[in-house]
Amino acid sequence: VQLQASGGGLVQTGGSPTLSCTVSGASGSIFRFNMGWYRQAPGKQRDLVALIQSSGATTYADDVEGRFTISRDNTKNTVYLQMNSLKPEDTAVYYCRRSLLNSSVWGRGTQVTVSS
């Protein structure tokens, strides 16, 4: 199974890009899985940004609550992260993750750089 994230790049402060993460491969379904977006800034640990459970319930980190929206399309095996009102401190590599109980798979990540 592979997770391919896309949609990153150089964005101006206040921008609103959308990241996508598509799961493919022999076990490429996301239907039963929780899907999450994480980010890692240089010199910092990887932190949860947003999570959407298989039920559709969502959880957000405090610093993105109200600015970011996570969604999923099970028919396309894709999870999205709509990011609004970006700030320079949102600069990081963004990773998607598929998880179920103690099993998880990570994508390679996509760089988001917010210019001030």
Chimera marker file (.cmm) of the C-alpha trace (Angstrom):
<marker_set name="trace">
<marker id="1" x="0.000" y="0.000" z="0.000" r="1" g="1" b="0" radius="0.5"/>
<marker id="2" x="1.258" y="3.520" z="-0.820" r="1" g="1" b="0" radius="0.5"/>
<marker id="3" x="0.159" y="6.962" z="0.322" r="1" g="1" b="0" radius="0.5"/>
<marker id="4" x="0.915" y="9.789" z="-2.084" r="1" g="1" b="0" radius="0.5"/>
<marker id="5" x="0.561" y="13.315" z="-0.774" r="1" g="1" b="0" radius="0.5"/>
<marker id="6" x="0.357" y="16.299" z="-3.078" r="1" g="1" b="0" radius="0.5"/>
<marker id="7" x="-0.629" y="19.938" z="-3.117" r="1" g="1" b="0" radius="0.5"/>
<marker id="8" x="2.260" y="21.450" z="-1.224" r="1" g="1" b="0" radius="0.5"/>
<marker id="9" x="4.567" y="24.200" z="-2.380" r="1" g="1" b="0" radius="0.5"/>
<marker id="10" x="5.347" y="27.839" z="-1.747" r="1" g="1" b="0" radius="0.5"/>
<marker id="11" x="2.350" y="29.786" z="-0.500" r="1" g="1" b="0" radius="0.5"/>
<marker id="12" x="1.937" y="33.371" z="0.630" r="1" g="1" b="0" radius="0.5"/>
<marker id="13" x="0.750" y="34.222" z="4.108" r="1" g="1" b="0" radius="0.5"/>
<marker id="14" x="-3.009" y="34.050" z="4.124" r="1" g="1" b="0" radius="0.5"/>
<marker id="15" x="-3.109" y="31.520" z="1.304" r="1" g="1" b="0" radius="0.5"/>
<marker id="16" x="-5.512" y="28.583" z="1.103" r="1" g="1" b="0" radius="0.5"/>
<marker id="17" x="-4.034" y="25.494" z="-0.505" r="1" g="1" b="0" radius="0.5"/>
<marker id="18" x="-5.529" y="22.028" z="-0.306" r="1" g="1" b="0" radius="0.5"/>
<marker id="19" x="-3.422" y="18.957" z="0.269" r="1" g="1" b="0" radius="0.5"/>
<marker id="20" x="-4.484" y="15.581" z="-1.054" r="1" g="1" b="0" radius="0.5"/>
<marker id="21" x="-3.390" y="12.116" z="-0.047" r="1" g="1" b="0" radius="0.5"/>
<marker id="22" x="-4.363" y="9.173" z="-2.190" r="1" g="1" b="0" radius="0.5"/>
<marker id="23" x="-3.928" y="5.601" z="-1.067" r="1" g="1" b="0" radius="0.5"/>
<marker id="24" x="-3.129" y="2.981" z="-3.667" r="1" g="1" b="0" radius="0.5"/>
<marker id="25" x="-1.948" y="-0.579" z="-3.900" r="1" g="1" b="0" radius="0.5"/>
<marker id="26" x="-3.300" y="-4.003" z="-3.132" r="1" g="1" b="0" radius="0.5"/>
<marker id="27" x="-4.818" y="-2.828" z="0.164" r="1" g="1" b="0" radius="0.5"/>
<marker id="28" x="-5.521" y="0.701" z="-0.955" r="1" g="1" b="0" radius="0.5"/>
<marker id="29" x="-8.918" y="1.224" z="0.593" r="1" g="1" b="0" radius="0.5"/>
<marker id="30" x="-9.363" y="3.861" z="3.291" r="1" g="1" b="0" radius="0.5"/>
<marker id="31" x="-12.946" y="2.915" z="4.149" r="1" g="1" b="0" radius="0.5"/>
<marker id="32" x="-12.250" y="1.207" z="7.483" r="1" g="1" b="0" radius="0.5"/>
<marker id="33" x="-9.295" y="3.348" z="8.441" r="1" g="1" b="0" radius="0.5"/>
<marker id="34" x="-8.611" y="6.528" z="10.328" r="1" g="1" b="0" radius="0.5"/>
<marker id="35" x="-6.778" y="9.069" z="8.198" r="1" g="1" b="0" radius="0.5"/>
<marker id="36" x="-4.562" y="11.769" z="9.571" r="1" g="1" b="0" radius="0.5"/>
<marker id="37" x="-2.415" y="14.679" z="8.537" r="1" g="1" b="0" radius="0.5"/>
<marker id="38" x="0.748" y="15.375" z="10.490" r="1" g="1" b="0" radius="0.5"/>
<marker id="39" x="3.475" y="17.937" z="10.055" r="1" g="1" b="0" radius="0.5"/>
<marker id="40" x="7.104" y="18.284" z="10.960" r="1" g="1" b="0" radius="0.5"/>
<marker id="41" x="8.959" y="21.563" z="10.956" r="1" g="1" b="0" radius="0.5"/>
<marker id="42" x="12.770" y="21.645" z="10.864" r="1" g="1" b="0" radius="0.5"/>
<marker id="43" x="14.225" y="20.607" z="14.196" r="1" g="1" b="0" radius="0.5"/>
<marker id="44" x="10.844" y="19.716" z="15.651" r="1" g="1" b="0" radius="0.5"/>
<marker id="45" x="8.908" y="16.529" z="16.211" r="1" g="1" b="0" radius="0.5"/>
<marker id="46" x="6.152" y="15.320" z="13.959" r="1" g="1" b="0" radius="0.5"/>
<marker id="47" x="2.796" y="16.431" z="15.321" r="1" g="1" b="0" radius="0.5"/>
<marker id="48" x="-0.799" y="15.654" z="14.545" r="1" g="1" b="0" radius="0.5"/>
<marker id="49" x="-2.553" y="18.359" z="12.532" r="1" g="1" b="0" radius="0.5"/>
<marker id="50" x="-5.930" y="16.762" z="11.882" r="1" g="1" b="0" radius="0.5"/>
<marker id="51" x="-7.541" y="13.350" z="12.074" r="1" g="1" b="0" radius="0.5"/>
<marker id="52" x="-10.674" y="11.996" z="10.479" r="1" g="1" b="0" radius="0.5"/>
<marker id="53" x="-11.955" y="8.699" z="11.763" r="1" g="1" b="0" radius="0.5"/>
<marker id="54" x="-13.662" y="6.067" z="9.652" r="1" g="1" b="0" radius="0.5"/>
<marker id="55" x="-16.926" y="7.363" z="11.138" r="1" g="1" b="0" radius="0.5"/>
<marker id="56" x="-16.209" y="10.846" z="9.822" r="1" g="1" b="0" radius="0.5"/>
<marker id="57" x="-15.494" y="12.340" z="13.243" r="1" g="1" b="0" radius="0.5"/>
<marker id="58" x="-12.682" y="14.885" z="13.160" r="1" g="1" b="0" radius="0.5"/>
<marker id="59" x="-10.020" y="16.141" z="15.546" r="1" g="1" b="0" radius="0.5"/>
<marker id="60" x="-7.754" y="19.151" z="15.085" r="1" g="1" b="0" radius="0.5"/>
<marker id="61" x="-4.658" y="20.512" z="16.724" r="1" g="1" b="0" radius="0.5"/>
<marker id="62" x="-5.376" y="23.675" z="18.665" r="1" g="1" b="0" radius="0.5"/>
<marker id="63" x="-3.267" y="25.870" z="16.414" r="1" g="1" b="0" radius="0.5"/>
<marker id="64" x="-5.158" y="24.901" z="13.245" r="1" g="1" b="0" radius="0.5"/>
<marker id="65" x="-8.679" y="24.619" z="14.663" r="1" g="1" b="0" radius="0.5"/>
<marker id="66" x="-10.953" y="26.870" z="12.645" r="1" g="1" b="0" radius="0.5"/>
<marker id="67" x="-8.403" y="27.329" z="9.840" r="1" g="1" b="0" radius="0.5"/>
<marker id="68" x="-7.908" y="23.798" z="8.509" r="1" g="1" b="0" radius="0.5"/>
<marker id="69" x="-10.521" y="21.267" z="7.439" r="1" g="1" b="0" radius="0.5"/>
<marker id="70" x="-9.905" y="17.578" z="6.932" r="1" g="1" b="0" radius="0.5"/>
<marker id="71" x="-12.221" y="15.534" z="4.742" r="1" g="1" b="0" radius="0.5"/>
<marker id="72" x="-12.253" y="12.190" z="3.017" r="1" g="1" b="0" radius="0.5"/>
<marker id="73" x="-13.640" y="10.619" z="-0.117" r="1" g="1" b="0" radius="0.5"/>
<marker id="74" x="-13.760" y="6.876" z="0.392" r="1" g="1" b="0" radius="0.5"/>
<marker id="75" x="-14.735" y="6.305" z="-3.239" r="1" g="1" b="0" radius="0.5"/>
<marker id="76" x="-11.452" y="7.868" z="-4.313" r="1" g="1" b="0" radius="0.5"/>
<marker id="77" x="-9.376" y="6.531" z="-1.396" r="1" g="1" b="0" radius="0.5"/>
<marker id="78" x="-8.327" y="10.108" z="-0.800" r="1" g="1" b="0" radius="0.5"/>
<marker id="79" x="-8.119" y="12.383" z="2.211" r="1" g="1" b="0" radius="0.5"/>
<marker id="80" x="-7.876" y="16.151" z="1.929" r="1" g="1" b="0" radius="0.5"/>
<marker id="81" x="-6.611" y="18.973" z="4.093" r="1" g="1" b="0" radius="0.5"/>
<marker id="82" x="-8.043" y="22.368" z="3.224" r="1" g="1" b="0" radius="0.5"/>
<marker id="83" x="-5.778" y="24.965" z="4.775" r="1" g="1" b="0" radius="0.5"/>
<marker id="84" x="-6.908" y="28.568" z="5.160" r="1" g="1" b="0" radius="0.5"/>
<marker id="85" x="-5.268" y="31.692" z="6.522" r="1" g="1" b="0" radius="0.5"/>
<marker id="86" x="-1.823" y="30.171" z="6.393" r="1" g="1" b="0" radius="0.5"/>
<marker id="87" x="0.883" y="31.605" z="8.621" r="1" g="1" b="0" radius="0.5"/>
<marker id="88" x="4.672" y="31.325" z="8.351" r="1" g="1" b="0" radius="0.5"/>
<marker id="89" x="4.609" y="29.000" z="11.371" r="1" g="1" b="0" radius="0.5"/>
<marker id="90" x="2.580" y="26.512" z="9.313" r="1" g="1" b="0" radius="0.5"/>
<marker id="91" x="5.709" y="25.867" z="7.264" r="1" g="1" b="0" radius="0.5"/>
<marker id="92" x="6.541" y="22.166" z="7.512" r="1" g="1" b="0" radius="0.5"/>
<marker id="93" x="6.562" y="18.871" z="5.715" r="1" g="1" b="0" radius="0.5"/>
<marker id="94" x="3.030" y="17.510" z="5.815" r="1" g="1" b="0" radius="0.5"/>
<marker id="95" x="2.527" y="13.766" z="6.026" r="1" g="1" b="0" radius="0.5"/>
<marker id="96" x="-0.590" y="11.667" z="5.731" r="1" g="1" b="0" radius="0.5"/>
<marker id="97" x="-1.124" y="8.502" z="7.674" r="1" g="1" b="0" radius="0.5"/>
<marker id="98" x="-3.589" y="5.638" z="7.465" r="1" g="1" b="0" radius="0.5"/>
<marker id="99" x="-4.167" y="3.828" z="10.698" r="1" g="1" b="0" radius="0.5"/>
<marker id="100" x="-6.285" y="1.129" z="12.295" r="1" g="1" b="0" radius="0.5"/>
<marker id="101" x="-5.676" y="-0.059" z="15.851" r="1" g="1" b="0" radius="0.5"/>
<marker id="102" x="-1.902" y="-0.662" z="16.114" r="1" g="1" b="0" radius="0.5"/>
<marker id="103" x="-1.206" y="-0.686" z="12.374" r="1" g="1" b="0" radius="0.5"/>
<marker id="104" x="-0.324" y="2.390" z="10.355" r="1" g="1" b="0" radius="0.5"/>
<marker id="105" x="1.192" y="3.430" z="7.061" r="1" g="1" b="0" radius="0.5"/>
<marker id="106" x="2.813" y="6.789" z="6.348" r="1" g="1" b="0" radius="0.5"/>
<marker id="107" x="3.123" y="8.734" z="3.144" r="1" g="1" b="0" radius="0.5"/>
<marker id="108" x="6.331" y="10.464" z="2.110" r="1" g="1" b="0" radius="0.5"/>
<marker id="109" x="5.181" y="13.969" z="2.819" r="1" g="1" b="0" radius="0.5"/>
<marker id="110" x="4.780" y="17.182" z="0.919" r="1" g="1" b="0" radius="0.5"/>
<marker id="111" x="6.548" y="20.424" z="1.752" r="1" g="1" b="0" radius="0.5"/>
<marker id="112" x="4.469" y="23.495" z="2.522" r="1" g="1" b="0" radius="0.5"/>
<marker id="113" x="6.400" y="26.745" z="2.806" r="1" g="1" b="0" radius="0.5"/>
<marker id="114" x="4.548" y="29.884" z="3.818" r="1" g="1" b="0" radius="0.5"/>
<marker id="115" x="6.276" y="33.103" z="2.873" r="1" g="1" b="0" radius="0.5"/>
<marker id="116" x="5.810" y="36.191" z="5.004" r="1" g="1" b="0" radius="0.5"/>
<link id1="1" id2="2" r="1" g="1" b="0" radius="0.2"/>
<link id1="2" id2="3" r="1" g="1" b="0" radius="0.2"/>
<link id1="3" id2="4" r="1" g="1" b="0" radius="0.2"/>
<link id1="4" id2="5" r="1" g="1" b="0" radius="0.2"/>
<link id1="5" id2="6" r="1" g="1" b="0" radius="0.2"/>
<link id1="6" id2="7" r="1" g="1" b="0" radius="0.2"/>
<link id1="7" id2="8" r="1" g="1" b="0" radius="0.2"/>
<link id1="8" id2="9" r="1" g="1" b="0" radius="0.2"/>
<link id1="9" id2="10" r="1" g="1" b="0" radius="0.2"/>
<link id1="10" id2="11" r="1" g="1" b="0" radius="0.2"/>
<link id1="11" id2="12" r="1" g="1" b="0" radius="0.2"/>
<link id1="12" id2="13" r="1" g="1" b="0" radius="0.2"/>
<link id1="13" id2="14" r="1" g="1" b="0" radius="0.2"/>
<link id1="14" id2="15" r="1" g="1" b="0" radius="0.2"/>
<link id1="15" id2="16" r="1" g="1" b="0" radius="0.2"/>
<link id1="16" id2="17" r="1" g="1" b="0" radius="0.2"/>
<link id1="17" id2="18" r="1" g="1" b="0" radius="0.2"/>
<link id1="18" id2="19" r="1" g="1" b="0" radius="0.2"/>
<link id1="19" id2="20" r="1" g="1" b="0" radius="0.2"/>
<link id1="20" id2="21" r="1" g="1" b="0" radius="0.2"/>
<link id1="21" id2="22" r="1" g="1" b="0" radius="0.2"/>
<link id1="22" id2="23" r="1" g="1" b="0" radius="0.2"/>
<link id1="23" id2="24" r="1" g="1" b="0" radius="0.2"/>
<link id1="24" id2="25" r="1" g="1" b="0" radius="0.2"/>
<link id1="25" id2="26" r="1" g="1" b="0" radius="0.2"/>
<link id1="26" id2="27" r="1" g="1" b="0" radius="0.2"/>
<link id1="27" id2="28" r="1" g="1" b="0" radius="0.2"/>
<link id1="28" id2="29" r="1" g="1" b="0" radius="0.2"/>
<link id1="29" id2="30" r="1" g="1" b="0" radius="0.2"/>
<link id1="30" id2="31" r="1" g="1" b="0" radius="0.2"/>
<link id1="31" id2="32" r="1" g="1" b="0" radius="0.2"/>
<link id1="32" id2="33" r="1" g="1" b="0" radius="0.2"/>
<link id1="33" id2="34" r="1" g="1" b="0" radius="0.2"/>
<link id1="34" id2="35" r="1" g="1" b="0" radius="0.2"/>
<link id1="35" id2="36" r="1" g="1" b="0" radius="0.2"/>
<link id1="36" id2="37" r="1" g="1" b="0" radius="0.2"/>
<link id1="37" id2="38" r="1" g="1" b="0" radius="0.2"/>
<link id1="38" id2="39" r="1" g="1" b="0" radius="0.2"/>
<link id1="39" id2="40" r="1" g="1" b="0" radius="0.2"/>
<link id1="40" id2="41" r="1" g="1" b="0" radius="0.2"/>
<link id1="41" id2="42" r="1" g="1" b="0" radius="0.2"/>
<link id1="42" id2="43" r="1" g="1" b="0" radius="0.2"/>
<link id1="43" id2="44" r="1" g="1" b="0" radius="0.2"/>
<link id1="44" id2="45" r="1" g="1" b="0" radius="0.2"/>
<link id1="45" id2="46" r="1" g="1" b="0" radius="0.2"/>
<link id1="46" id2="47" r="1" g="1" b="0" radius="0.2"/>
<link id1="47" id2="48" r="1" g="1" b="0" radius="0.2"/>
<link id1="48" id2="49" r="1" g="1" b="0" radius="0.2"/>
<link id1="49" id2="50" r="1" g="1" b="0" radius="0.2"/>
<link id1="50" id2="51" r="1" g="1" b="0" radius="0.2"/>
<link id1="51" id2="52" r="1" g="1" b="0" radius="0.2"/>
<link id1="52" id2="53" r="1" g="1" b="0" radius="0.2"/>
<link id1="53" id2="54" r="1" g="1" b="0" radius="0.2"/>
<link id1="54" id2="55" r="1" g="1" b="0" radius="0.2"/>
<link id1="55" id2="56" r="1" g="1" b="0" radius="0.2"/>
<link id1="56" id2="57" r="1" g="1" b="0" radius="0.2"/>
<link id1="57" id2="58" r="1" g="1" b="0" radius="0.2"/>
<link id1="58" id2="59" r="1" g="1" b="0" radius="0.2"/>
<link id1="59" id2="60" r="1" g="1" b="0" radius="0.2"/>
<link id1="60" id2="61" r="1" g="1" b="0" radius="0.2"/>
<link id1="61" id2="62" r="1" g="1" b="0" radius="0.2"/>
<link id1="62" id2="63" r="1" g="1" b="0" radius="0.2"/>
<link id1="63" id2="64" r="1" g="1" b="0" radius="0.2"/>
<link id1="64" id2="65" r="1" g="1" b="0" radius="0.2"/>
<link id1="65" id2="66" r="1" g="1" b="0" radius="0.2"/>
<link id1="66" id2="67" r="1" g="1" b="0" radius="0.2"/>
<link id1="67" id2="68" r="1" g="1" b="0" radius="0.2"/>
<link id1="68" id2="69" r="1" g="1" b="0" radius="0.2"/>
<link id1="69" id2="70" r="1" g="1" b="0" radius="0.2"/>
<link id1="70" id2="71" r="1" g="1" b="0" radius="0.2"/>
<link id1="71" id2="72" r="1" g="1" b="0" radius="0.2"/>
<link id1="72" id2="73" r="1" g="1" b="0" radius="0.2"/>
<link id1="73" id2="74" r="1" g="1" b="0" radius="0.2"/>
<link id1="74" id2="75" r="1" g="1" b="0" radius="0.2"/>
<link id1="75" id2="76" r="1" g="1" b="0" radius="0.2"/>
<link id1="76" id2="77" r="1" g="1" b="0" radius="0.2"/>
<link id1="77" id2="78" r="1" g="1" b="0" radius="0.2"/>
<link id1="78" id2="79" r="1" g="1" b="0" radius="0.2"/>
<link id1="79" id2="80" r="1" g="1" b="0" radius="0.2"/>
<link id1="80" id2="81" r="1" g="1" b="0" radius="0.2"/>
<link id1="81" id2="82" r="1" g="1" b="0" radius="0.2"/>
<link id1="82" id2="83" r="1" g="1" b="0" radius="0.2"/>
<link id1="83" id2="84" r="1" g="1" b="0" radius="0.2"/>
<link id1="84" id2="85" r="1" g="1" b="0" radius="0.2"/>
<link id1="85" id2="86" r="1" g="1" b="0" radius="0.2"/>
<link id1="86" id2="87" r="1" g="1" b="0" radius="0.2"/>
<link id1="87" id2="88" r="1" g="1" b="0" radius="0.2"/>
<link id1="88" id2="89" r="1" g="1" b="0" radius="0.2"/>
<link id1="89" id2="90" r="1" g="1" b="0" radius="0.2"/>
<link id1="90" id2="91" r="1" g="1" b="0" radius="0.2"/>
<link id1="91" id2="92" r="1" g="1" b="0" radius="0.2"/>
<link id1="92" id2="93" r="1" g="1" b="0" radius="0.2"/>
<link id1="93" id2="94" r="1" g="1" b="0" radius="0.2"/>
<link id1="94" id2="95" r="1" g="1" b="0" radius="0.2"/>
<link id1="95" id2="96" r="1" g="1" b="0" radius="0.2"/>
<link id1="96" id2="97" r="1" g="1" b="0" radius="0.2"/>
<link id1="97" id2="98" r="1" g="1" b="0" radius="0.2"/>
<link id1="98" id2="99" r="1" g="1" b="0" radius="0.2"/>
<link id1="99" id2="100" r="1" g="1" b="0" radius="0.2"/>
<link id1="100" id2="101" r="1" g="1" b="0" radius="0.2"/>
<link id1="101" id2="102" r="1" g="1" b="0" radius="0.2"/>
<link id1="102" id2="103" r="1" g="1" b="0" radius="0.2"/>
<link id1="103" id2="104" r="1" g="1" b="0" radius="0.2"/>
<link id1="104" id2="105" r="1" g="1" b="0" radius="0.2"/>
<link id1="105" id2="106" r="1" g="1" b="0" radius="0.2"/>
<link id1="106" id2="107" r="1" g="1" b="0" radius="0.2"/>
<link id1="107" id2="108" r="1" g="1" b="0" radius="0.2"/>
<link id1="108" id2="109" r="1" g="1" b="0" radius="0.2"/>
<link id1="109" id2="110" r="1" g="1" b="0" radius="0.2"/>
<link id1="110" id2="111" r="1" g="1" b="0" radius="0.2"/>
<link id1="111" id2="112" r="1" g="1" b="0" radius="0.2"/>
<link id1="112" id2="113" r="1" g="1" b="0" radius="0.2"/>
<link id1="113" id2="114" r="1" g="1" b="0" radius="0.2"/>
<link id1="114" id2="115" r="1" g="1" b="0" radius="0.2"/>
<link id1="115" id2="116" r="1" g="1" b="0" radius="0.2"/>
</marker_set>
